[in-house]
Amino acid sequence: MSIKGKTIGFLGAGNMAEALIKGLLKTGIISADSISASDVRLDRLEQLRSLYGVHTLSDNAHLVKRVDVVILAVKPQIVAPVLREVASEVTPEKLVISLAAGVSTATLRALLPKGVRLIRTMPNTPALVLEGATAIARSDGLKPGDAETAREIFEAVGKVAVLEEELLDAVTGLSGSGPAYVALVIEALADGGVKMGLDRATAMTLAAQTVLGSAKLLLETGAHPGQLKDMVTSPGGTAITGIAALEEGGVRRTLINAVERATLRSRELGRAGGEDKKA
Ligand SMILES: NC(=O)c1ccc[n+]([C@@H]2O[C@H](COP(=O)([O-])OP(=O)(O)OC[C@H]3O[C@@H](n4cnc5c(N)ncnc54)[C@H](OP(=O)(O)O)[C@@H]3O)[C@@H](O)[C@H]2O)c1
């Protein structure tokens, strides 16, 4: 099943809904006429309607009734009341895709009628600039093509991995929390530049663009990070001197530990039902 020819509805018209609407319209696979959004904030609905030409509604149940694919895009702590409100409209003909961080498919299923076709996802903040990394978790009861439909939707805002649900904690520890790690690295690189005499604005631009460009080079060439490192390091040169300092500081071990600890914290929060504190 492709998203082409289908209608999509967003329950909650916040940042993530807007990112997906923007991305989908940019790909051209779906027209504004096939997209609807509902929200409690009428000013926000008006804004999305005038910016993107999508349909807007203040009634969540009505939104679910009129679309083929429902994207649950409210904050995790609002998920339960919103699903209770729309449950009677969620028929097996509809595909429900949840963005809610840390809310398991078991929790979602308990709030919805039997036979629901459900996909849970873990996007990240760069989706807001159409450079997201999203993991999609398959679950029981999907129709052939459902995971592909979800993939198509999230590829509009970046890269997608389709995984089993138990791996979503690791995804939260890596790409979900990762924008915070990278922000810290960029800030620290810029601090180094300022320490050595660059002005703050220049240092920040150079640091952020270096991270962006290096990531793009790896993704576009498919090269191993070690190859990129070797391309930049000449014998007795500056880059190898900088790398020796990074290794002295245990940069690899520290980043591995960061992903591991964030993953364990995600599991812990999931068990405690603390979904609202994720990522
Ligand atoms: N942003 C990210 O980078 C990111 C990353 C990973 C996962 N996610 C997940 O994506 C989901 C959406 O996040 P977001 O950042 O887009 O949140 P957001 O910007 O707060 O958007 C949620 C929208 O839903 C509205 N809302 C509140 N109660 C509602 C109700 N009963 N019915 C309909 N709409 C209602 C909110 O209005 P009010 O503002 O008035 O409450 C807000 O406009 C969350 O579950 C989050 O865990 C987001």
The ligand as an SDF file (V2000), in Angstrom:
LIG
                    3D

 48 52  0  0  0  0  0  0  0  0999 V2000
    9.5060   17.0700   18.4710 N   0  0  0  0  0  0  0  0  0  0  0  0
   10.3270   16.0320   18.3170 C   0  0  0  0  0  0  0  0  0  0  0  0
   11.4490   16.1630   17.8910 O   0  0  0  0  0  0  0  0  0  0  0  0
    9.8970   14.6320   18.6260 C   0  0  0  0  0  0  0  0  0  0  0  0
   10.8530   13.5980   18.5630 C   0  0  0  0  0  0  0  0  0  0  0  0
   10.4170   12.2850   18.8290 C   0  0  0  0  0  0  0  0  0  0  0  0
    9.0940   12.0340   19.1170 C   0  0  0  0  0  0  0  0  0  0  0  0
    8.2090   13.0770   19.1700 N   0  0  0  0  0  0  0  0  0  0  0  0
    6.8270   12.7840   19.5210 C   0  0  0  0  0  0  0  0  0  0  0  0
    5.9430   13.4180   18.6110 O   0  0  0  0  0  0  0  0  0  0  0  0
    4.7520   13.7810   19.2840 C   0  0  0  0  0  0  0  0  0  0  0  0
    4.4310   15.2170   18.9650 C   0  0  0  0  0  0  0  0  0  0  0  0
    5.5040   16.0360   19.4280 O   0  0  0  0  0  0  0  0  0  0  0  0
    5.5690   17.5880   19.0330 P   0  0  0  0  0  0  0  0  0  0  0  0
    6.9310   18.0270   19.3760 O   0  0  0  0  0  0  0  0  0  0  0  0
    5.0430   17.7770   17.6550 O   0  0  0  0  0  0  0  0  0  0  0  0
    4.5000   18.1640   20.1040 O   0  0  0  0  0  0  0  0  0  0  0  0
    3.7410   19.5770   20.0690 P   0  0  0  0  0  0  0  0  0  0  0  0
    4.4820   20.5410   19.2180 O   0  0  0  0  0  0  0  0  0  0  0  0
    3.4360   19.9150   21.4910 O   0  0  0  0  0  0  0  0  0  0  0  0
    2.3710   19.2110   19.3170 O   0  0  0  0  0  0  0  0  0  0  0  0
    1.2780   18.5950   19.9180 C   0  0  0  0  0  0  0  0  0  0  0  0
    0.0290   19.4070   19.5820 C   0  0  0  0  0  0  0  0  0  0  0  0
   -1.1060   18.7030   20.0780 O   0  0  0  0  0  0  0  0  0  0  0  0
   -1.9870   19.6570   20.6780 C   0  0  0  0  0  0  0  0  0  0  0  0
   -2.9280   19.0190   21.5960 N   0  0  0  0  0  0  0  0  0  0  0  0
   -2.9250   18.9810   22.9610 C   0  0  0  0  0  0  0  0  0  0  0  0
   -4.0080   18.3210   23.4130 N   0  0  0  0  0  0  0  0  0  0  0  0
   -4.7140   17.9130   22.3220 C   0  0  0  0  0  0  0  0  0  0  0  0
   -5.9220   17.1950   22.1370 C   0  0  0  0  0  0  0  0  0  0  0  0
   -6.6160   16.7420   23.1800 N   0  0  0  0  0  0  0  0  0  0  0  0
   -6.3580   16.9940   20.8890 N   0  0  0  0  0  0  0  0  0  0  0  0
   -5.6680   17.4480   19.7980 C   0  0  0  0  0  0  0  0  0  0  0  0
   -4.5110   18.1460   19.9190 N   0  0  0  0  0  0  0  0  0  0  0  0
   -4.0320   18.3740   21.1520 C   0  0  0  0  0  0  0  0  0  0  0  0
   -1.0100   20.5850   21.3560 C   0  0  0  0  0  0  0  0  0  0  0  0
   -1.6560   21.7900   21.7800 O   0  0  0  0  0  0  0  0  0  0  0  0
   -1.0600   22.5050   23.1300 P   0  0  0  0  0  0  0  0  0  0  0  0
    0.2810   23.0360   22.7570 O   0  0  0  0  0  0  0  0  0  0  0  0
   -2.0700   23.5570   23.4300 O   0  0  0  0  0  0  0  0  0  0  0  0
   -0.9930   21.4310   24.1850 O   0  0  0  0  0  0  0  0  0  0  0  0
    0.0130   20.7940   20.2440 C   0  0  0  0  0  0  0  0  0  0  0  0
   -0.4050   21.7730   19.3230 O   0  0  0  0  0  0  0  0  0  0  0  0
    4.9930   13.5340   20.7740 C   0  0  0  0  0  0  0  0  0  0  0  0
    4.2810   12.3990   21.1970 O   0  0  0  0  0  0  0  0  0  0  0  0
    6.4750   13.3200   20.8930 C   0  0  0  0  0  0  0  0  0  0  0  0
    6.7920   12.3510   21.8990 O   0  0  0  0  0  0  0  0  0  0  0  0
    8.5780   14.3570   18.9270 C   0  0  0  0  0  0  0  0  0  0  0  0
  1  2  1  0
  2  3  2  0
  2  4  1  0
  4  5  1  0
  4 48  2  0
  5  6  2  0
  6  7  1  0
  7  8  2  0
  8  9  1  0
  8 48  1  0
  9 10  1  0
  9 46  1  0
 10 11  1  0
 11 12  1  0
 11 44  1  0
 12 13  1  0
 13 14  1  0
 14 15  2  0
 14 16  1  0
 14 17  1  0
 17 18  1  0
 18 19  2  0
 18 20  1  0
 18 21  1  0
 21 22  1  0
 22 23  1  0
 23 24  1  0
 23 42  1  0
 24 25  1  0
 25 26  1  0
 25 36  1  0
 26 27  1  0
 26 35  1  0
 27 28  2  0
 28 29  1  0
 29 30  1  0
 29 35  2  0
 30 31  1  0
 30 32  2  0
 32 33  1  0
 33 34  2  0
 34 35  1  0
 36 37  1  0
 36 42  1  0
 37 38  1  0
 38 39  2  0
 38 40  1  0
 38 41  1  0
 42 43  1  0
 44 45  1  0
 44 46  1  0
 46 47  1  0
M  CHG  2   8   1  16  -1
M  END
$$$$
